[in-house]
Amino acid sequence: MGTCWAEESSRHLVIEGVSPDVGSAIVSFLYGNDLEIQPSMLLPTLISVDRLMLAELEDVCGDLIQSFARPDNILELAAGKCSVK
């Protein structure tokens, strides 16, 4: 089965198909923090927030993708292998 994220302290929250990094970033954002995610995790985060229908976070992810995307790294970004330079 795919990856899932569970809240570490209580194991009450399980979201199928969401990696721990993405799950933690989503919860942190929902508690009022800025989205802190590595560029390589932007597309998996965008896919997860789209599936969870979190429109505000979807807009933030889109803005981050636009800020990181350049002609010389767009394929790396899409493959999840991009780093910030």
Secondary structure, 3 states (H helix, E strand, C coil): CCCEEECCCCCCCEEECCCHHHHHHHHHHHCCCCCCCCHHHHHHHHHHHHHCCCHHHHHHHHHHHHHHCCCCCHHHHHHCCCCCC
